[in-house]
């Protein structure tokens, strides 16, 4: 399967594999996290969802809270993302 990411900087996408450059910008429901991730990606900011519950289930044990995720972005994108994140949180509380 071939994936095409429009608006993405492939170097940034590769950097996301290194957790040291990531900052958590959102914790909340899986649905909200997916929506915010899409908004960030629309303006060229790659985002990574971490789901501890699903990871635990996949590994054979339970951990984390069902349907709760953490959303991470690369630290260098933080300023560009701040206004989107702030607006998203205000509109979705």
Phi, psi and omega in degrees: 000134180256129178252139178238124180249103176284156180067006185261142169267112186297331176294321177294319179300318178294322180297333183295343178286344179260103185301339185293338180266359185266145173234139178282127182243351183201138169228128181176201183293153180299318181297313179298319179298320179294320178296315179295319178303316179296319179296318179294317181293332177297332179257016173088017179255108177293143181226151183236128176262131173245128182236096183297324180296311181295323177298317178297317179298316180297329181274353177099012176215160181268141177196145181086182182252129180304138175066018175246137182228165169243139180245130182239148172227168176287136185306324181293344177267359188303311181299316180296326184275338188307314183293322178296315182295315180299313179297318180299313181296321179294322183276348185235032178262000000 
